[in-house]
Structure formats: C-alpha cells, structure tokens
Amino acid sequence: TMLGRVLCTVLLVGALPSPAGASQGHISVILLGATGDLAKKYLWQGLFQLYRDQVSSGHSFTFHGGALAALEPGQRLMFDVLKKLSCPPDEPPDRCAVLKDQFLKLSQYHQLKTAENYTALNREIETLLSQEGLEEAGRIFYFSVPPFAYTEIAGHINGSCRPRAGAWLRVVLEKPFGHDLPSAQQLAAQLAGFFREEEMYRVDHYLGKQAVAHILPFRDQNRQFLDPIWNRHHVERVEVVLKETVDAKGRTSFYEQYGVIRDVLQNHLTEALLFLIMELPANVSSAQEVVQHKLQALQALWGLQRSSAVLGQYQAYDSQVQEELPEARGRVSTTPTFAGVLIHSHSLRWEGVPFLLTSGKALDERVGYARVLFRNRAYCPQSGTLRDAGHSQCKPKQIIFYFGHGALNTPAVLVSRNLFQPAMPKDSWKEAGARSDLHIFGQPLSDFYMYSPVKERDAYSVLISHIYHGRKDFFITTESLLASWAFWTPLLDSTSRLAPRLYPGGVENQQLLDFEMVAGGVEFSLAEPAELLHPGGQMPSEFRAIQSQFRQSPLVSAWPEELIARLASDMEAAAVQSVARSGQFHLALSGGSSPVGLFQRLARHHHSFPWQHSHMWLADERCVPLTDGESNFQGLQRHLLQHVRVPYLNIHPMPVHLNRRLCVEEDGGAELYAQDIAALVANASFDLVLLGVGTDGHTASLFPRSEHGLEGAPTVVLTESPVKPHQRMSLSLPLINRARQVFVLVLGRGKHDITTLLSRVGREPHKWPISGVSPSSGQLVWYVDYEALLG
C-alpha cells in the first residue's frame, strides 16, 4: 500500500534541501492512459521532472496511473516504463537514484474502467490523507486517452472523484478536440457539463516548446527595437513552418480522419502565428490578458477560401491507406499530407502582410520555425564582396524562432545582425558560439545573433510544470478553440473534395511543392506532371448539362468559389457600365452570411472597381446598434468597406438607431431612408440590388406573410423577423423591382429544398417573398451553386 510511504518520503527528503515551513498540502496526480504511447514517451518523464523540481516545495505528492488493463498486467507495464526514467546529465547520480526510488514508491497502478473504480480511487486518496494527517491541495487528472472516452471519464470524475471543497481540480486534455466546428462545439458542451472552464487545461504541446514559449517574452523584452518595425510598413511576410521526413505509415486511420490541416495547422502553427501577430499586452505575465489578446488576433483574420490553400499528398499514401484500412478498398483518398495556406489579417497593424503556414509529411528535412522577414529599404552601391562582410544593410533582415531539429538541431532565437542585438534573459538563454560552416536560409550563421536555451527542456515537462502552477495562458481555452475551428472549418469544407497534388516524397519532391501568392490566394508554381495525376480522380469543373434558366430568368451555376468569382466580375461590369452612363453606381446589398465571400473577393481582387463613384446602400438591416456583431452594416464594413476606397459620404447605413433607441416608428427612420433614396438615386431606381434567399423564401427582410413591404406605396419599411433580432428595416418589394438589375445569390446544401420549391411555384410573394422579385424594366439573374441546385 501507499500508506506510510508519503510521510516516510517527506522525511527522506530531509537528505535533500528542506521544504520551507510545513507541508503546503498534498497533490494527487492521476494519469489516465498510463500505459499508452504518449505516457511512455513523454508523460511519466514529465511527471518525474515535476517531482524532482517540486520535491522541496512543501507539497507532498502521490502519482496514480490508470488504464483499462487489469491490476497485474497493468502494474507490470507501468513499472517497466517507470524503471527507465532518467535524470538530466547535471543531476548528481546519487540524488537521482534517491529521487527515482521515491517516485516509484509514490506511484501506483489502478484499473480505471467503471464508476466503482473511480469511487475506490477516491476512497484511497481520502484514506491516505486522513491517515497521514495531510491537507489536500488539489488533484490533477491527465487524459492521455482518445477523445471519444472523454465524456464518460469526465462523468466518473465529476460524480465520485472530485477533491474536497477548498482544494482545486485540474483536468488536462490532449488533442484532437473535435475535427471541425460542430464536433468541437459538441465536445466542449459535453465537458462543460462536468468541469468549470478554469479546471480544464487543453494541451497543445507546441506551447511548451522553448522557442515558441519565448516569442512573447522576446517581444516584451525588446519592445524598444520592435515597436517601430512590428507592423505592415516594415514586415514583408511571416512564415510558420513544420516539415517532417516521416510519412503516415501505421497512422493512416488517424490521418484519414484528420489530415495535415487538422493535425498541425489548426493548432500548433496557428498558436505560434498568434504569438507573433497578437497585440502585446501591457503585462505579458497576466494569463488573462494574453488569452484575450490571442483571441482578438484570431478573430481579426480574414476568412479562408478554397484559393487560400495548396494541398498535396505523397504518392505512397493511398496504397498505405488501402493496406491498413480494409473499409477504404477501392476508394481514392483525397486526404492532404501537405498544405500551404495564405492568411491575412484585417487589423490595422498587419493589413496586407501575408502569413504563410506550411506543413507536410515525407518532405526533404525535419525542421520547424516561425520567421518574420522584414522589407529591405536599403540599396548598397559597394561590391558584393564588401557587402558580404559584416553587417551590410543589404543583407536580408529577419527574426527566426527555431523550434528544433534541422541544421541547428536545437531550439534557438536568431536575429539578423543588421537589425539589432536583442535583450535575452541570461539565466535561461545563452549566446551560441559562431559556426561559419552552417547556413540557414542561405545565410551563414555569422550573419545572426543566435541564442539557444541554457538547459533544453522537453515540451511536456514544461507544460506539466505550468499545470502545477496553474498558468492558463499556456493552454487552449474553450473560446479560443471554437474560434480556431470557426476559422479553419470553411477551408476544410471547401477543399474536402479536391484531389491533392501527388508528390514522390523526400528530396525527390524538388520544386514540385513550391507555391506562390497569386491574386490574394496561392497556387503551385509548376504545372502538375501528367503521370502523377489521379486517373479519373478529378471533380468535373462544370456540369455542362444544367439548364441556364431558373424561374424564366438567366441562371449562373458553378462550385461556390467559381460562382463568387463570376458574380464579382459581373458586379464590376455593371458598375463600370453604370458609371459610364450616369457618372455613378448605386448598389444595395443584403446582409447574412452568403455575401461575405463575395465582399472579400471584391476587396482582394477587384482593384479596378470604380469605388470612387459608387454609392453603397443596404437592402435590409437588423434593429441593433451599427457597432453590434449582428449588424449587416458591421459585416459590410468588416469584409468590404474598410478595404476599399468608397468616399465617406457615399456610404448609406440604414438609420435603425435614432434618439438613442432602435427602430421606433415615431422616430421615422424608414421615411428618412426613403427620402435619401429619392434625393440621390434617379427615379429611386438602383443600378443593382444584391439579394439572398432564406430557407423560408424570405429576401432582404421581407418575410412570408409580412404585413408591410410586399406591395403598396412605402419604399422602406419596418418588418418583423421570426428569428432574433426580430425587428428589421428593409427595402420594399416594389422598390426592389424598380432596379435596373437584381442579382440573387444562393449558396449551400441547406438551400437545396427552397431552391427546388422555387423552381416549381409561381409568383406568390405572401408565401415566398423572393417569388415576387421581377424587376419591371430591369433584369434578374440567379447565381446558384451546385449544392443548392442539385443537393
């Protein structure tokens, strides 16, 4: 039994530096999945490190390994691992032996399978505490088990294994946390039923890597140098890269579900990027401020589109899948094992700066780094030989956080000598000796100030120490996790059926995976060699047979990205024509999620759009303040207006907020908007109105059986929506029908039913307001993607 061991161990430690004062309480660490791969490789070693670091802290410890195996075999497996634990080279061997012996005595195996097993574990911990006369400080449960087991285990811990009042509980969760936004939301909701947010520590082990963990302290300690240059005026690009030489052999069942974006980009690389681009909090050691600033940086990123990524798959992957997964026989896998993704931010600091995230398996080297490359404004008239000497201003200027492996084979921070000499904490980072033989990014190491850790520490032991100290900023909060999935899921959805480019693997890839930034997206630089193409694996780029009419009006149909590109071009053509005709272009836009991709496309690709002569109106608005996230104007502002140059006076938000109140009839907001239209738009006839369709057939904010706006004289009306926020303001159907052109955009499988219905019904605006759209002397065009059209 463990009884007596704890006290005896506390006494034994007398041979070591003595604890300050009396015991600060007892900590029980429970490792679930104690005989699994991760536990063997990293977690037990990390827990032993924690014990060595904290043995004199005044806390007493016990370590409990739990797994599904029965007592005898489980115990044997676990102690086989524990016997192999090691100390770092600078630990005196006799101290190491004593500590290892104690750690083994304080460790015990439990079969943790049923609710009773957890009750028994709780009973053991409580008995131990009362017999030793110890106060409980807290319990750490480390989940090193597959996520499908989380909810059941969480129920057992919450039901019968929580510590007593006054002691803390910390639950550590390993990724994957879901595989897209809906699954992550579901898992988060289930866990929230058992644990409070402050009790959960979601591990991304990259946050424990020394070079990643030092990004914020580095930015903080070098503010004086970085403040003037850490922005779009000086930074040319930011790259976060993780290359691997291994392939997915033996792990294809996991890989088939996840792929490289979910495995590496959505978590590790995004986290490193956020440390680089987030606004620096006043206090870098405030976990709350760091978490908040990281979340704000994530929310400021532009949405990703299919053109934001290039995807590849190493050639042997498909046959490995066929071999390892019987259910995959005969199916061609489109899971990417390589991805290059271009990300932009609409924050003022970073607008226009490309962030490139790249990762892949079966590449030419194993290396990881985050690199900030600065623009070079210098021109050096002296000859090349002189220029190569020393700190010429014409050499590239960069800061590199090097995660490890690669040419340097150590974590490192490198700063170009022609930038500045950085301040580094002397106790934990040392300047590395100059090595002339090594080159990094084509430059000799002598071009850099290079620092490496005084003591290399494994990421897991760093994180386990942060869990012990309750440092939440090194872990992923539920809010950040869901924001990250919300950012990545649209890209995963839009690329799920794309055949990735095949590559041979290793050095033979040569330039096959090189990609370049083209018109706001990325494309491979080289054409794909014909012999690598999947026979028949490509999606048809267009269905030629689809009729080009819908409800007696022209129909344009394609996959969403091609559809949006075509719609944006048609809008620009309408604008150019209108400006040539009358000197201006009056455009009325709907809110909702459908046009977001269109707004982004217009902002990124349509530099010759006549914005200077365009007037922007709203087809409808929700009765919320204009700064509210629900506001259609806010969406238009975020995704389009702040990126293009429309004169301030040409922007016409709907006046839903008057006299400090929202959409009150006496305030006359609808009449005011109608007067503006009458005064500025010739014949109150818009040049173009862009509409969407709700699943109930509503358009703008004209809903089925609406009392106002479907007919009659008023041009702008207040309406009621069946969903929150209920109050809306909208252009009326008669006003919409006076437009020269009306474009209707319909996207996604969710709109398939209403699209099918609309193809069959006549003009019944009281049932389906969109069916009443038929411009009296203008043209109506439908833009419907394949999923909405064909299901």
N, C-alpha and C positions, 0 to 999 in steps of 0.2 A: 504493500500500500504506500500511498504518498504521505500518510500521516507521519509527523515527526521529521520528515525529510526537509520540509520548508524551514522549520525553525533551526534544525541542525545546519542547514545550508546557510541560513542567515549568520549563524555563529561561525561556521567555517570561513565565511568571507572575512572574518576577523584577520585572517592572514593577509588579506588584501586591504587597500585603503578603506578606512572605516566609513560607514554611512554617516552623513551629517544628521545628528539627532536620532530620534526614534523612527520606527517604521512609518512610512507615509501611506501605508495601506497595501493591499495585495491585488495583483493583477493576474487574471487567468487569461491565457491566450489559447483559443481553440482553433486549430487548423483543420478545416473540412476538406477532404480530398488529400489526406496526409500522405497517401502512398502513391499519388499521381505524379505525372511527369514534371509539372511546374514545381511541386513541393520538393521533389528530389533534386531538381536542378538548382533552384534558387531560394525557395521559401524557408526551408529549415535552416539553410546557411544564414539567411537574413535574420531569422529569429534568434539564432545563436549569437550573431553580431549584436543584436539589440540587448541580449542578456549580458554580453561582455561589456557593452557601453554603459549599461544602467545598473550593473550589479551593486555598485556603491551608491546608488542614488537614494537609498532609503526605501524603495519599493521592494516587496518580495514578489516572486513570480511562480506560477506553475504553467506548464505547456501541455496541452491536450491535443493529441492527434485523433481525428475522427475519420472513418471511412465506412463503406458498406461491408467490407470483409469481416468475417468472424474474428473473435479475440485472438486466438492463437496465430493464424496466418498473418493477420493484420499487424500484430505486435512484431512478428519476425521481420516483415517487410519494412516496417517503420524503423526498427532499431538498426537494420542493415544500413539505412540511409544515415542515421544519426552517428553511427560509428565512423563514418567517413568525413564528418565535419572537420573543417580546418581553420586555423588562425592565420592572420596576415603575418608576413615574414618578420615584422618588427615586434611581435608579441614574444616575450621570453617563454621558451618551451615549457618550463615547469608551471608557470602561471596558466598557460594554455591547457595543460593536462588537467590541472585542478578544476578550471572552469568547465572543461568539456565533461569531466566526470560529474560535476554538479548538475550541469544542464541535462545529462542523461537521467540523473536521479529525479529531476523535477519534471521529467516528461513521461507521459503515459498514453497508451492507446485505448480508444473506446470504439466499439461498433456503434455507429450512429445511423440508424435505419428507420426506427419507429418513434412515435411520440414518447413511448415509455423510455426509450434510450436517452432522450433529451431530459426527461424528468429525472432519471437516475444520475445523469451527469450533473444536473443542478444540485441534487441531493449531496453528491460527493463534494462539490465545491463548498456548499454551505457547512457540511460536517467539518471539513478541513479548517474553514475559517473559525468556526466556534471552538474547535479543539485546540487550535493554535492561538486563540485569542487575538485574531487579526481582524482589522477593519477591511472591508472590501473597497478598493479604489475604483475598479472597473473591469470590464470584460471585452476582449477583442475576439470577434468571430471572423476568420478569414475564409471566404468562399472560394476555394480552388476547385470548383465543380462546374459542370456545364450549366448554362443559364436556364435550361428547362427545369432544373431541380431547385432553382432559387425560391420559388413561391412556397413550395412545400416545406423547405428547411426554415424559411422566414416564419412560417406559421408555428413551427415547433419552438423556435427560439422565443418568439413573442409570447407563445402560450405558456411555456414552462421553463424557460432558461434565461430570463432577464435577471440582471443583478438587482439587489435590494434598492429601495429608494435612497438617493444620495450618492450612489455610485453610477458611473457612466457606462454606456454601451456603445461600442464602435463596431460596425459591420462593414467588412471590406469585400467589394465585389469586383470580379475580373471581367474584362470584355470577352465576347461581344455583348453589348447592351442593345439587343434588337438588331434587325437587319435593314430597317427603314423607319420612317417616322411613325406609321401606325403601330408597328410591333414594339418600338421603343416606348411609345405612349402607354401601350397596354402593360408592359413590364413595369414601367415607372408607377402606374396606377396600382398595380398589384402590390408592389413593395411598399408604397405609401400607406397601404392598409396595415402594415406591421411595424414600420420604423419611421421615426421622425427624420426630416431632411438632415439635421445636424448629426444624426447617428450613422449616416451612410457615407462610405468612402469608396468612390468608384476609381479603380486604378487604371491609369494609362502609364505604363512603365517608362515611357519616354520622358515624363515629367520628373523622373528620378535620375535621368542621365545627367552627368555633371555639366556637360556643355549646354544642355537645354535649360537646366535649372539655373544656370548662371546668366542667361540672357537678360532677365530683369535687373538683377544686381549690377551687371555690367552697364546697362543703360543708365541706371541710377547713379553709379559712382562716376560716370563720365558725362554727366549732363552738360557741363560747360562746353565740351567739344561737340557733343551730338545735337544739342538743342538747335543750333543754326542749320544743320545739314540733314536732320532726320525727317525729310519731307519730299514732296513731289518735285520741288525745284532742284534737288540735288541727287536724289536716288534714281538710278536708271532702271533697276529691277531688283526683285527679291526672289531667291530660289530656295526651296526646301526640297531636299533630295534624299531618297533612301534606295540604294541599289543593292541587290543581292545576287550572288552567283548560284545559290542553290535553286532547285525547282520545287514543285509542289508534290513530288512523288511521295506516296504514303499519306498525304494530307488532302487528296483531291475531294473527299466527301465534304470536308470543311470548306475547301476552296470553291467547290461548285455552288455552295450556298452564298458565299461571301464575295470572292473575287478581290482584286487588288485595291479597289477604291474603298470598299468597306473594311478591308483588313488593315490598311495602312494610312490612306489619305484622310478618311473621315475623322480619324482620331489622332494618331501620332503627328502627322505632318501639319494638320490644321492647328493643333495645340502649339507646335513650335512657331508657326506663322503668327498666331495671335500674340505670342510673347513679343515678337518683333514689331508688330504694327499697332498694338493697343496703345492708347494714351497712357503715359506713365503716371501712376497715382502719386499723390504728394507723399504718401507713406507706403513704400514698397513692401514693408513687412506686415501691413494690415491685410490679412487674408480676405476680408470682406471687400475692401477696395479693389484688390487685384481681380477677384472673381467678377465684380461688377464691370470693371473696365474691359476685361476679356470678352464678356458677353456683349458689351456695346460694340466692340470691334467686329465681332461675328455678325451682329445684326446690321452693320454698315456695308456688308459685302453685297455686290450685285448678284442677282440670281444667275445660276449657271444654265447654259443652253447646250444643245447637242454639239454645237460647233465649238464649245469651250474645251473639249477634250479630244485627245487622240488615244486610241486603245490598241493594244497588241496582245498576242498570245504566242508563247513559244511552241514550236512545231510539235514537240513530243507530248504536249499536254493532253491533246484529245485521246491519243491511244492510252495514256496513263489512266484517264477517266474510264475508258471502256474496260480496261483491265481491272480497276479497283471497284467500280460500281456496276453491278450486274443490271440495275434498272436503267442505266444510260446506254445500253447496247443500241447501236444504230442511230442514236441521236447525235447531231453535231453540236459540240459545246461552244457557246459564244462567250464564255466567262473570260474576262480580261485578266492577264497576268502582268500586263504593263499598262501604265496610264501616265499621260502628261496632261495636266489641267491648267488652264489660264484663269486666274481670278482677278477681279478688280474691286476696288472699294469706292463707295461714293462719299467717303469722309473728305473733308477739305484738305487734310494733310496728305492723303495718298491718291487723290483723284488722278487717273491716267497712268499710274505706275503699275506695270504688270507684275503679278505674283505668280510664279510658276511652281507647281507642285508635281514632282515626278517620282515614280517608284516602279520597280519591276523585279521579277524573278528571272533567273537564267540570263543575267547581264554579265558584262565583262569584268566587274570588280565588286567587292563588298565594301560599301562606304556609305556614310550618312553625314549630311551637313546642312546648315542653314547659312545662306550667303547673301549679304547686302552689297550690291555693286553700285558704286557712285558714278555719276556722269563725270566725264573729264572735260574741263573747260580750257585746259592748257594747250598751248602749241609750243613745241620746243625746237628752235632752229638749229641746235647743235647736232653733231653727227650721232649716229646710232651708238657707237662705242662709248662716247661720253655719256650718252643718255642712259646706257645700261648701268653705269657706275652709280652706286649710292641711291639717293632718294629723289631721282628726277621726277618732276611733276607730271611727266608724260606717261609714267607707268600707270597701269590700272590701279584704282583706289578701291579697296574693299575691306569688309569686316566679315570674318568667317567663324561660325561656331561649329566646330568639327566634332561630331558625335563619337567617332572612334573608328577602328579598323582602317582600311585604305592605306595609302602611302605612309601616313604618320603613325598609324596603329596605336593611337592614344587619344583620349578626348583633348581638345585644345581650343584656344581662342586665338585667332590671328588678326592682326590689324596692319594694313599697309603702312610702311614707314613714312610714306609721303602724306599720310593723313594726320596722325598724332600718336604720341606714346600714351597708351591707356593707363589709367589707375587700376590696379588689380589688388585684391586682398592678399597680403604677403603670407598669411598663415595657411591659406588653402590653395593658392596658385603660385607656381614658380616660373620664372622666365626660362625657356628652353635654350639649350646651347645651340649655337648656329651650326647648321649642317648644310654644306654647299652642294652635296650630292643630290639632295631631294628637291623635287619640283612639285608645286601644287598649282593647278590651273595655269600651267605653262610658265610659272614664275619661280625662280629659285627661292628657297625658304629665307634666304638672307634679305629678301625684299620686305619681310614681315617682322613685326614684334610678335613672338609666339610664346604663349603661356600654356602650361599643362598642370593638372592637379598635383599637389604635393603628395596626396595619397589617393590612388584610384579606388573608387568605391562602386560596388555593383548597384545598379538602379533599384533593385528590390530592397537591398538593405537600407538605402537612403529613404525609400518610401515607408518602410516599416517603422523607421525612426520617426518620420513625420506623423504616422498614425498614432504612435505612442504619445507624441507631443500635441496631437490634435490640430495639426496645421492643415486646414481645409483647402488652402489655395493650391496645394499640390495634387488635388483630386478634382474629379469632374462632377459638378452639381447637376441635379436633375434638369434645371432650367437650361444650362449650357448644353447638356446632352441633347435635349429636344431641339434647341436652336440649331445645333450642328446637323442633326438629321433633317431638319426642315430645309437647311441649305443644300445638303447633298442629295436628298431623295429625288428631286425633279431630274437631276442629271442621270441618276441610276435608272429612273423610269424611261427617260428618253433614249438611253443608249442600250436598253436591255435586249433589243433585238438586232443590234448592229453586229455584223461579223467583224471581229477584231483583225488587225493586220497580223499575219503569221511571221514569226522571226525564228531563225535557226537556233539561237541561244549562244551565250558566251561571246568570245571575240569575233566569231563569225557574223555577228549582227552588223558589224562595220557601221555604215551610215544609215542602215535601214530604218532605225527608230528616230533619227534626227527629225525634229519638227520645228516649225517656225510660226511666228504670230502673223496672222493674216486677217485684216478687217475685223478686229475685235474678237477673233477666235484663234484656234490653232489648227494647222494641217501638217501632215507628214511632208518633209521636203522632197523625198524621192517618190516616184510613182511605184506602186506595188509590183514586184516582178510577177509576171503571169503565172509561172509554175507554182507559186505559193498560194494562189487563190483557192478558196474552198470551191470544189465543183458544186455549182448549184446552191451554195450556201448564202448567197446574197439575197437581200429582200428586193422585190421589184421596186424600182424607184417611182413608178407611177402605174396606176391602173388605167389603161387607155380606154377601157370599155365603158367607163362611167358616163352617164348622160350629162351633158353640160348645161342642163336646165333644172331649176328647182322652183316649184310654185310659179311657173311661167316666167321666171327671171333667170339671168345668167348665173351659173354656178362655177366656182373655182374650188377644186378639191385636191388635197395632197397630204403628205405627212406634216405634222404641226410646224416643223421649222421651215419647210419649203413654203407652206401656206402663209406663215407670218411674213416671210421674205417677200413673197408676191404681193401681199396686202400692203406692206410698207412701200413697195415700189409704186403700186397703183395710187396710193395716197399722195406720194411725192408728185406723180404725174398730174393728179387732179389739182394739187397746189400750184404747180408751175403754170398750168393752163389758166387757172383762175387769176393768178397774179398778172399774167399776160393780158387777160381780158379786162380786168377791172382795177388792177393795182393792189388788190388784197385778197386774202383767202380766209373765209370764216368756217372754222371747224368745230363741231360739237361732239364731245367724247363721252362715252359711258364709263361707269366705274366697274367694280368687280375684279375678279382675278384674270379673266380671259385676256384683256388688253395689255397686261403687264409685259409679256414677252414682246408685244408689238412696240410698246413705248421704248423698251430697252433697245430694240433693233433700230428704231428711228434715231435714238440718241447716239448709237455707236456707229451706224453705217451710212446715215443719210446726211453727209456734210454739205450737200448742195441743196438741201430742202430750203425753200425761201422763208425761214423762220422770221426774218425781219419784217415781213409783210403779212404774217399770219396772226389771226385772232383766235384765241383758244376759249371755247365756251364749254359748259358742262351740259350733257343731256339730262343728267339727274344727280341728286346729291342726297346724302343721308343727313338727317337733322342732328348733327353733332358739331362741336366746335371744329374749325378748319384745321386745328393742330392735332385733332384726335386721329389715332391709327385707323379708325373705321371710315374716316372722311375720304370720299372719292378724290377730292381736290388734293389731299395729302398724298395719295398714291400717285396721282398725275405729277405732282411736284417732285416726289422722290425719284420716280423712274424716268421722267422725261424733262420737266421744265428746268430743273437745276443743272441739266447737262447741255441745254441748247440756248441760243440767244434770242428768246422772244422778248420784244420790248415790254417793259413792266406794264404799261398802260393797255397792252393788247391781251392781257390775261383777265378773264372774267369769271371769278368764282361765283357760285350761287349764294345770294345773301340769306343764308339759313340762320345766321346769328345776328340779331338786331336788338338794340336796347337791352343787352345782356340776357336775352332769352332766345330760345330756339323755336323757329317755325310757329310763331303765334300769329294767327290770321290777321289780327288788328294791326300788326307791325307792317303788313303789306309787302313782305319780301318777294312774293311771286309777282306782284304787279310791278315792283321795281325792276326785276329782271326782264319782264316783258317790255317795259319802257326802254331799257338799254338795248334790247334786241331791235326794237322798232327804230330806235335812233341810229344805230350803227350798221345794221345788216339790211342791205337794199331789199325792199319788198318782204322783209322778215324771211328771206329765203336763204338758208345756209348753203354754202358751197358743198359741204359734205357733213353728213351725220354718221357717226360710227355707233352701231348698236350691238348688243349681245342678246342672248335668249336664255331665260331661266328655265329650269326643268318643268315649271308650271306654265310656260308660254309667255311669261311677262317680258317686257322690254323696257329699257330705261327704268323709271319707277312707276310704270303703268301695269297694275296687277289685274288678274281676272276679276270681273265684276266690280271694277273700280268705279266709284261714283263720279269722279272728275277726270277729264283729260282724254277720254276715248272719243268724244265728239263735242261739238259746240264751239263757242267763241274763244274762251280764255286760252292764251297761248302757253302760259306757265301755271302749273297747278300744285297744290299740296296734296299728297296722297298718303295712303296707309299701306304698310307692307305687312304680310303675315309673319315675317321674321324680324327679329331685332336688328338695328334700331327701327321701330315701327314707322315713325314719321319720316316722310321723304318730300323732296321737291323735284318736279320733273317737267320736261317739255311735254306738251300735249301731242296726241296723235295727229291732229290737223296741222300743227306747226311742223312736226317731223315730215309730214307728207308734202310740205312746200319746198323741201330741199331739192337742190339740183341733183345730188347723188346721195344714196343711202347705202352703206356697206354693213352687212350683218356678219359678225364673226361667231362661229360655233365650234367649240373645241372639246374633245374628250368623250370617252365611252359613256360617261354619265349623261351625256346629252343625246344618246342614240334614240331613246324612246320618244322624246319630244320631237326629234328630227323626223322620225318615221311618221309620227302622227301629223306633223305639219305638211308632210308631202301629200297627205290624203284629204285634209279638210279644206273648206272654202274660206271665205272672209267672215270670220266671227270674232271681232275684237273683244266682245264681252266675255267670251270663253277663253280666247287666246289672243291677248293684245297684239302680239307680233304679227298675227294674220291680218291685222288692219293696216300694216305698213305697205303702202303702194303710192309712191310719190306721184302727184297729179301730173307734173310735166317734167319729172326727172327720171333718173334711172336707179333701180335697185339691184345690187349684186350680193349674192350669198357666198361667203367663204367658210366652207365646212370641211373639217379634217376627216381622214378616213375612218377614225374610230367613231366619230359622231354619226357618220353617214352609214357605215357598214357594221358597226358594233364590234 
